[in-house]
Structures are given as structure tokens and as C-alpha cells.
Amino acid sequence: MTGQDYALIAGLVVILLLGIVALVAGVRKSRRAQLPPEQRSPFPGGAGAETGERDQPPLTDPAGGAGAGAGAGTGAGVSAPTLERPEAAGTRFQRLKARLSRSGALGNRLLAILSRGDLREEDWEEIEETLLMADLGLGPTTELMDHLRTQAKVLGTSDPAAIQGVLRAELLRLVDPSMDRALKIEHVVGDDGEKHPASILVVGVNGAGKTTTVGKIARVLVAEGHDVVLGAADTFRAAAVQQLSTWGERVGVPVVKSDKEGADPASVAFEAVRQGAADGADVVLVDTAGRLQNKAHLMDELGKIKRVMSRKAPVREVLLVLDATTGQNGMRQAQVFSEAVDVTGIVLTKLDGSAKGGIVVAVQRELGVPVKFVGLGEGADDLAPFDAEGFVDAILAG
Ligand SMILES: Nc1nc2c(ncn2[C@@H]2O[C@H](COP(=O)(O)OP(=O)(O)OP(=O)(O)O)[C@@H](O)[C@H]2O)c(=O)[nH]1
């Protein structure tokens, strides 16, 4: 070959390389175009001025990392699905709060009683009964009734609007707007002195809505511009793993799971944390199997999952998912779960269509930890950060 031939081949190689680079850049750009826009985040470290544009998790299985038979991936195959753009956290409560009022037996009944004007003993008893039926709990109900009666003596009960104002203020005080409800998602510094993703463990009884909640919280975080990894540690129910994979796929979030049914959930949880750190994710959310609080070995298993997840860095949050319709039974669950794994926040699901909003107060009192999210429907974005004022206004709206 002549020198000219070599020059021609070199030129062709350069053109080919440039073509490949342009193609890869084009694919990445079009993928980013499918992703949610940056939003102002209500969470610490959320998307904002500092975070800038960043790559999202890959759509196909990231390589390796299959300790304990666990692997990560969305199962999306070769063709990249169009990613959904989840609703930002800030607008959700406003959109969904009508569902609380619609279920509003509480507001309607209270307003009907108060509007009678001069309240008699049987009216007071009816108010008390209404609050108890809304699962406010005995202690908070007694407190509220005492304040209400005292104020009624001062203000007189011929002005229903004044008493309603007192009722609103008292309910708000009980719901406690001062509680810190932000999800703790700042990075944690591990024993190795390195920054690790915030890991969040999600627990609760069967059917409370854990898997759905993990998927929904992932969407909230993605909408806020965070990189998330999910851990499918509900290895007991094969459908739960598939369910979580679908949640992940829809927003381009990798899901760490095991190929083996009945695999050790602690191993899957550990692998999720490891994968999250390797990917440089912000948050790792781990789903667990539903368990009855009276099954001691299953409660011990939760403790083990948390310990194993904490090997490199402490678990940031343990969220207890409670079905709001289970009423006082939920309180017992809350106590036992809290003893097993130190619950740091509560997610109340199925508050849509339930007149049991008082459980917010009861469960916060019982555990001393805040309700952080409320589930208000089966739609993918029907989970909202809890807003104390909005909540009280909605349940009183009737
Ligand atoms: N209406 C309504 N339904 C909900 C809400 N949250 C969850 N659900 C429904 O509750 C059902 C159970 O949800 P899952 O997420 O599968 O419950 P789980 O706790 O993971 O179940 P196990 O793994 O069996 O313990 C599903 O049909 C969900 O759609 C909510 O806020 N409102």
C-alpha cells in the first residue's frame, strides 16, 4: 500500500469514529429530553441551582453486582421506553385534597352539629362521638373536647363560625404543623469516611400498600431530580418484585432484585445499597414483604435487614406504611414495628374514601414521629407530602 492509501484509510477511520460519537451523543440527548424537567425541590439537596443537569440511571441492566443472586435492572430490554414525567411534589396535596373532603363525613357531621347554634349536652356528645369515629383516639379527643367546651363558654355557641374556628385551631394543634416532615435524603457519611446514598427502608403489614408506596416515592424523588435505586426485598411475593420493576421502568429507575424466589431479603437490601453507592445514586429505597406484627421471627427479620443495610452507612429513614382504613388496629401495628426497627416516619395510605383522617393524630401521638406522606388514590402520582394545614382544612371542608 502507498502512503496515499494509508492516509485514505486513516481518514475513513476518523470519519467513522466521529459518526459513532455523534450517534451516542444523539441517543443520550434524546433520552434526556424524555426526562422530567428540573423543579424546585421541597427536599434537602433536591434539584435546583446546585444540581444541574445529570445523567439518569441506565434503561437496561447495569452490569455486574449480583451478590447473593441479586441483580439490578428495569427489565426494559433493548428498546428504550418513553419515560414518564412524574408530577412535582409541591402541587400534589392541593390536587388531591378534594379526595379527603369528599370522604368528608367528619367535616359534614361536625358542621351540621355546630350550625345548630346553642349546643346542648347531646350535641357535645355527638361531636365527641364523631371525632372518635374518625379515629382521632381517646386522649386527643378528650383534650379537644375540653378546649372546645371551655372556649364555647367564653365565646358562646350561638356563633357557629367562632366555634368552628376554635375547632380548626385545636385540630391543627393536634396534627402539629411544627413536626419536621421532610424525607431525610441527604447523603450519609459511612464508616469509610465516604459519602453514601440515603437509604430508606419501607415496612408494614400485608397489603398496606408498601410496594405501591415505594414506587410512588421513587416518582416523587425523580420529579425532584434525584437519582434513585430501588431494592425489591419483598422476596416472599414474586408479584411484588414484578410490580416494583414496573414502577422502576416507568421512570427509568434501576431495581435490584434476586432471581431466586424466597431469596434472603437482607442480601437483596444490601445489594441495593451497594448498587446505589456504586451508581452514585442519591437515594436507595428498599421494599420489604408484608408481615403481621405478631410474628416474632418476621419482625426479627426486619431488624436483620436494617442491620445488614447499615453495614456501610446508617439507614436514613424507616418508613412505616399504614392503611388508614384499619383504624385502631393500625396503632398496635405501629407500636410493634417501631420497637423492631425504630420507625422515623409514617406513610398513611388509602386516605381517599376513608373518613378516618383522625388516625394522623393518633399515630403521631403513639409513635412520636410524623406522618410524612399520605396516599390518596391508586394513580401513580396519588401520593403527597403531608401538609398539616391543608389536611385540617380538607377534613373540615365537608
Ligand atoms: N385507594 C388507594 N389504594 C391504594 C393506596 N395505596 C395502595 N393502594 C392499593 O392497595 C393495594 C395493595 O398495595 P401493595 O402496594 O401491593 O401492598 P403491599 O403492602 O406491598 O402488599 P404485600 O406485599 O402483600 O404486603 C393495591 O391495590 C394498591 O393499589 C392509596 O393510597 N389509595
The ligand as an SDF file (V2000), in Angstrom:
LIG
                    3D

 32 34  0  0  0  0  0  0  0  0999 V2000
  -57.2750    3.7140   47.0680 N   0  0  0  0  0  0  0  0  0  0  0  0
  -55.9760    3.5500   47.3740 C   0  0  0  0  0  0  0  0  0  0  0  0
  -55.3950    2.3470   47.1610 N   0  0  0  0  0  0  0  0  0  0  0  0
  -54.0990    2.1920   47.4720 C   0  0  0  0  0  0  0  0  0  0  0  0
  -53.3320    3.2560   48.0200 C   0  0  0  0  0  0  0  0  0  0  0  0
  -52.0710    2.7860   48.2420 N   0  0  0  0  0  0  0  0  0  0  0  0
  -52.0610    1.4890   47.8350 C   0  0  0  0  0  0  0  0  0  0  0  0
  -53.2720    1.1270   47.3780 N   0  0  0  0  0  0  0  0  0  0  0  0
  -53.7000   -0.1830   46.8660 C   0  0  0  0  0  0  0  0  0  0  0  0
  -53.5060   -1.1670   47.8660 O   0  0  0  0  0  0  0  0  0  0  0  0
  -53.2750   -2.4360   47.2700 C   0  0  0  0  0  0  0  0  0  0  0  0
  -52.1060   -3.1200   47.9470 C   0  0  0  0  0  0  0  0  0  0  0  0
  -50.9330   -2.4040   47.6210 O   0  0  0  0  0  0  0  0  0  0  0  0
  -49.4830   -3.0710   47.6170 P   0  0  0  0  0  0  0  0  0  0  0  0
  -48.5190   -1.9830   47.3510 O   0  0  0  0  0  0  0  0  0  0  0  0
  -49.4250   -4.2620   46.7360 O   0  0  0  0  0  0  0  0  0  0  0  0
  -49.3880   -3.5620   49.1190 O   0  0  0  0  0  0  0  0  0  0  0  0
  -48.1690   -4.2540   49.8720 P   0  0  0  0  0  0  0  0  0  0  0  0
  -48.1580   -3.6870   51.2480 O   0  0  0  0  0  0  0  0  0  0  0  0
  -46.9030   -4.1160   49.1140 O   0  0  0  0  0  0  0  0  0  0  0  0
  -48.6330   -5.7560   49.8860 O   0  0  0  0  0  0  0  0  0  0  0  0
  -47.8120   -7.0670   50.4140 P   0  0  0  0  0  0  0  0  0  0  0  0
  -46.5060   -7.0920   49.7070 O   0  0  0  0  0  0  0  0  0  0  0  0
  -48.7030   -8.2170   50.0780 O   0  0  0  0  0  0  0  0  0  0  0  0
  -47.6730   -6.9200   51.8780 O   0  0  0  0  0  0  0  0  0  0  0  0
  -53.0730   -2.1690   45.7820 C   0  0  0  0  0  0  0  0  0  0  0  0
  -54.2660   -2.4760   45.1110 O   0  0  0  0  0  0  0  0  0  0  0  0
  -52.8230   -0.6690   45.7230 C   0  0  0  0  0  0  0  0  0  0  0  0
  -53.2150   -0.0800   44.5060 O   0  0  0  0  0  0  0  0  0  0  0  0
  -53.9860    4.5170   48.2500 C   0  0  0  0  0  0  0  0  0  0  0  0
  -53.4170    5.4870   48.7530 O   0  0  0  0  0  0  0  0  0  0  0  0
  -55.3140    4.6090   47.8990 N   0  0  0  0  0  0  0  0  0  0  0  0
  1  2  1  0
  2  3  2  0
  2 32  1  0
  3  4  1  0
  4  5  2  0
  4  8  1  0
  5  6  1  0
  5 30  1  0
  6  7  2  0
  7  8  1  0
  8  9  1  0
  9 10  1  0
  9 28  1  0
 10 11  1  0
 11 12  1  0
 11 26  1  0
 12 13  1  0
 13 14  1  0
 14 15  2  0
 14 16  1  0
 14 17  1  0
 17 18  1  0
 18 19  2  0
 18 20  1  0
 18 21  1  0
 21 22  1  0
 22 23  2  0
 22 24  1  0
 22 25  1  0
 26 27  1  0
 26 28  1  0
 28 29  1  0
 30 31  2  0
 30 32  1  0
M  END
$$$$
